Amino acid sequence: MHTFLIIVPDGGMLFEPTGIADILTQANRLRKKDSLIPLYQVTIATTQRHRVVHGRSGLNLLADYRLEELDPSLPRDTVMITGRGNNEEEREAVVEWMRRAAPNIRRIVSVCGGAWLLAKAGLLDGRRATSHWRLLEELQEAFPLVNVEKGPIYIQDGDIWTSAGVSSGFDLTLALVEDDLGFTVAREVAQDLVMFLRRPGGQSQFSRFLLTQASTPGPIRDLQCWILENLSCDLSVEALAERVAMSPRNFTRVFTRETGISPARYVEEVRLNAARQHLEQSADKLEQIAVVTGFGNGLNLRRVFERNLQLTPSDYRERFAARNMA
């Protein structure tokens, strides 16, 4: 049996911990065909005085335990934190408990802002990690020893797993089920719950995140604004460097330093972002979209979509086009 402790800070989205618990419970239901012993024993803990977690929606969740009632020295299989909460005192209580408990936990997991608490406990130092896209820069600035990654929907680094925002915790939980019990069980859980075992887009955060902006006002930030308005122009490194009166080598160095991303990668991302919007909101043909977004032709558009999202442009439109475009 895998014991699974979910720590739920106050004021978050309750469908995260309850959805994760339902995924694990579904694995237990499937196991009943072969054994009466459940695969997972799920426990929910909170720092709240009366064990009542207040959700952002106004709904409440009654936890099994207050965190202070649980002995951090006891061995545990998996501990997951599903957010960082709104109260500083609560955060400190979770961080301190995790510091003491970590040596006795086989696998540590975070969803969304939970990565912040793991980082503050020192558990992410020198490790790769991710979080909700709105928190990535803040997380990196506050904890420079953490290798924060912007793209993945979840990351495993040794015995610590971190995931992006909100529903990505469900993707991560299915990955944990697969890690524990194998592909077949994870696939059956996903099928029963009508979920993707691996959502389209592979490991990329499929939800559109804000593109990296230069850290300070100046030529690079101005250039980024110009790029967004001129996607069909020549956006090669040489052409962009000329616009800001720099050598290509120096321009690449300065752009990467101020934005955290190379010029070529930035251009590809903004063009991909624009193409996705066209596919979602217009009935334009693929060749037209390729031209106006700067990809030149449909073949280039297809290659970029398949490399970044593991979908063709046509498949993307079929899944995500607005209803009146379908």
C-alpha positions in Angstrom: 0.0 0.0 0.0 1.2 3.5 -0.8 0.4 6.1 1.8 -0.4 9.5 0.4 -0.5 12.6 2.6 -1.9 15.7 0.9 -1.2 19.0 2.7 -3.9 21.6 1.7 -3.1 25.2 2.5 -6.1 27.5 3.2 -7.6 29.7 0.5 -6.7 27.7 -2.6 -8.7 25.8 -5.2 -10.2 22.7 -3.6 -10.6 20.8 -6.8 -6.9 20.3 -6.8 -6.6 18.1 -3.7 -10.1 16.5 -4.1 -9.4 15.7 -7.8 -6.1 14.2 -6.9 -7.7 12.1 -4.2 -10.3 10.9 -6.7 -7.7 9.8 -9.1 -5.9 7.7 -6.4 -9.3 6.4 -5.2 -10.1 5.3 -8.8 -6.9 3.3 -8.8 -8.1 1.6 -5.7 -11.5 0.8 -7.3 -9.8 -0.8 -10.2 -7.7 -2.9 -7.8 -10.8 -4.4 -6.2 -11.2 -6.7 -9.2 -8.0 -8.5 -8.1 -7.5 -7.7 -4.4 -9.2 -6.3 -1.4 -6.1 -4.4 -0.4 -6.2 -0.8 -1.6 -3.3 0.6 -3.6 -3.4 4.0 -1.9 -4.3 5.2 1.5 -5.0 9.0 1.1 -5.0 11.3 4.1 -5.6 15.1 4.0 -4.0 17.5 6.5 -4.2 21.2 7.1 -2.8 23.8 9.5 -6.3 25.2 10.2 -7.5 25.1 13.8 -10.7 23.1 13.3 -9.4 21.1 10.3 -11.6 23.1 8.0 -9.9 24.3 4.8 -11.6 27.3 3.3 -11.6 27.2 -0.5 -11.3 30.2 -2.8 -14.7 29.4 -4.2 -16.4 29.6 -0.8 -16.7 25.9 -0.4 -14.9 24.2 2.6 -13.0 20.9 3.0 -12.8 19.0 6.2 -9.3 17.5 6.6 -8.5 14.3 8.4 -5.8 15.9 10.6 -4.2 19.1 11.6 -0.6 19.0 10.4 0.8 19.5 13.9 -0.9 16.2 15.0 1.3 14.3 12.6 4.7 13.2 13.7 7.3 14.3 11.1 9.7 11.6 12.3 7.5 8.8 11.0 8.3 7.2 7.7 5.9 8.2 4.8 5.6 7.1 1.2 4.4 10.3 -0.5 3.7 13.8 0.8 2.1 16.4 -1.6 1.6 20.1 -1.0 -1.2 21.6 -3.2 -0.4 25.3 -2.9 1.4 27.9 -0.8 -1.6 29.4 1.0 -2.4 33.0 1.8 -1.2 33.1 5.5 2.4 33.6 6.3 2.1 31.8 9.7 0.6 28.9 7.9 3.3 28.8 5.3 6.0 28.8 8.0 4.3 25.9 9.8 4.2 23.8 6.6 7.9 24.7 5.8 9.1 23.7 9.2 7.1 20.5 9.2 8.5 19.6 5.8 12.1 20.3 6.9 11.8 17.9 9.7 9.8 15.3 7.8 11.8 15.3 4.5 14.4 12.7 5.5 11.6 10.2 6.3 9.6 10.7 3.0 10.2 8.5 0.0 8.7 10.9 -2.5 7.9 14.6 -2.1 5.4 16.3 -4.5 4.1 19.8 -5.1 1.3 21.3 -7.2 1.3 24.9 -8.3 2.6 27.3 -5.5 3.5 24.3 -3.3 6.9 24.5 -4.9 7.5 27.8 -3.1 7.1 26.0 0.3 9.5 23.2 -0.8 12.0 25.8 -2.0 11.8 27.7 1.3 12.4 24.5 3.2 15.6 24.1 1.2 14.4 20.9 -0.5 14.7 22.2 -4.1 18.3 23.6 -3.9 20.3 22.4 -6.9 17.2 20.7 -8.3 15.1 21.2 -11.4 11.6 22.4 -10.5 8.5 24.2 -11.9 5.3 25.9 -10.7 2.4 28.0 -12.1 3.7 30.2 -14.8 2.7 33.3 -12.9 5.1 32.3 -10.1 8.1 31.2 -12.1 10.1 34.5 -12.1 9.2 35.2 -8.4 10.3 31.7 -7.5 13.6 32.0 -9.3 14.4 35.4 -7.8 13.6 34.3 -4.3 15.5 31.0 -4.5 18.4 31.3 -6.9 19.7 27.9 -6.0 16.7 26.3 -7.6 16.8 25.5 -11.3 13.4 26.8 -12.3 12.1 25.6 -15.7 9.3 27.4 -17.5 8.1 24.9 -20.0 7.3 21.5 -18.4 3.9 20.6 -17.0 5.7 18.6 -14.3 9.2 17.7 -13.5 10.8 14.8 -11.6 14.2 15.4 -10.1 15.1 12.4 -8.0 12.6 11.8 -5.3 11.0 15.3 -5.7 8.2 16.0 -8.2 6.9 19.5 -9.0 4.1 20.5 -11.3 2.7 23.6 -12.9 -0.6 25.3 -12.0 -4.0 24.0 -11.1 -5.0 21.0 -13.2 -1.5 20.0 -14.0 -1.6 18.3 -10.6 -3.9 15.7 -12.2 -1.3 15.0 -15.0 1.4 14.6 -12.3 -0.8 12.3 -10.2 -1.4 10.0 -13.2 2.4 10.0 -13.7 2.8 8.9 -10.1 0.3 6.1 -10.5 2.2 5.0 -13.6 5.5 5.2 -11.6 4.0 3.1 -8.8 1.8 0.6 -10.6 2.7 0.6 -14.3 1.3 1.9 -17.5 -1.7 -0.3 -17.7 -3.2 0.8 -14.4 -2.5 4.5 -15.1 -4.1 4.1 -18.5 -7.2 2.4 -17.1 -7.6 5.2 -14.5 -7.3 7.9 -17.2 -9.9 6.1 -19.4 -12.4 5.7 -16.6 -12.1 9.4 -15.6 -12.1 10.5 -19.3 -8.7 12.1 -19.0 -5.6 12.2 -21.2 -2.9 9.9 -19.8 -0.5 12.4 -21.4 -2.3 15.5 -22.5 -1.7 16.9 -26.0 1.4 19.1 -25.9 3.5 16.5 -24.3 5.5 18.0 -21.4 4.8 21.6 -22.3 2.5 23.8 -20.3 -0.3 23.8 -22.9 -2.1 26.8 -21.4 -0.8 30.0 -22.9 1.6 31.8 -20.5 2.7 35.4 -20.7 5.8 35.7 -22.8 9.0 36.7 -21.1 9.5 40.4 -21.0 12.7 42.3 -20.6 13.4 43.0 -16.9 13.9 46.7 -17.4 12.5 49.4 -19.8 14.8 50.1 -22.7 15.7 49.0 -26.2 15.1 45.2 -25.7 11.6 45.7 -24.2 10.8 48.2 -27.0 12.1 45.6 -29.5 9.8 42.9 -28.1 6.8 45.1 -28.6 7.9 45.8 -32.2 8.3 42.0 -32.8 4.7 41.4 -31.6 3.4 43.8 -34.2 5.6 42.7 -37.1 5.6 38.9 -37.1 5.8 38.6 -40.9 9.0 40.7 -41.1 12.6 39.5 -41.1 13.1 38.6 -37.5 16.5 37.0 -37.8 19.1 37.7 -35.1 21.0 39.8 -37.6 18.0 41.9 -38.5 16.9 42.4 -34.9 20.5 43.3 -33.9 20.6 45.9 -36.6 17.4 47.5 -35.3 18.9 48.1 -31.9 22.4 49.0 -33.2 24.2 46.1 -31.8 26.4 43.3 -33.2 24.5 40.0 -33.5 26.8 38.4 -30.8 26.3 41.2 -28.3 22.6 41.5 -29.1 22.1 37.8 -28.4 24.0 38.1 -25.1 22.0 41.2 -23.9 18.6 39.9 -25.1 19.1 36.5 -23.3 20.4 38.2 -20.1 17.4 40.6 -19.9 14.6 38.1 -20.9 16.0 34.7 -19.9 15.4 33.4 -23.4 17.3 33.5 -26.7 16.1 35.9 -29.5 15.4 32.9 -31.8 13.4 31.1 -29.2 11.5 34.2 -28.3 10.6 34.8 -32.0 9.4 31.2 -32.4 7.3 31.4 -29.3 5.5 34.7 -30.2 4.9 33.4 -33.7 3.6 30.1 -32.3 1.4 32.0 -29.9 -0.1 34.1 -32.7 -0.7 31.1 -34.9 -2.6 29.4 -32.1 -4.8 32.4 -31.7 -5.6 32.4 -35.4 -6.4 28.7 -35.3 -8.7 29.2 -32.3 -10.5 32.3 -33.5 -10.5 32.4 -37.3 -11.4 30.3 -40.3 -8.3 31.3 -42.2 -6.5 28.6 -44.2 -3.2 27.2 -42.8 -1.1 28.8 -45.5 -2.6 32.2 -44.8 -1.9 31.8 -41.1 1.7 30.7 -41.8 2.3 33.8 -43.8 0.8 36.4 -41.4 2.6 34.8 -38.4 6.0 34.7 -40.1 6.4 31.0 -40.7 6.3 31.5 -44.4 4.5 28.3 -45.4 2.3 25.6 -44.1 5.2 23.1 -43.8 7.2 25.3 -41.5 4.0 25.9 -39.4 3.4 22.2 -39.1 7.0 21.5 -38.1 6.9 24.1 -35.3 3.5 22.8 -34.0 4.7 19.2 -34.0 8.0 20.0 -32.3 6.4 22.2 -29.6 2.9 20.8 -29.0 3.1 17.3 -30.6 0.0 18.2 -32.6 -0.5 19.3 -36.2 -2.1 22.7 -36.8 -5.2 21.0 -38.1 -5.4 18.8 -35.0 -5.0 21.9 -32.8 -7.8 23.7 -34.5 -10.1 20.7 -34.2 -9.5 20.5 -30.5 -9.4 24.2 -29.5 -11.3 26.3 -32.1 -14.1 28.5 -30.8 -17.5 26.9 -31.1 -18.6 29.3 -33.9 -15.4 28.3 -35.8 -15.9 24.6 -35.5 
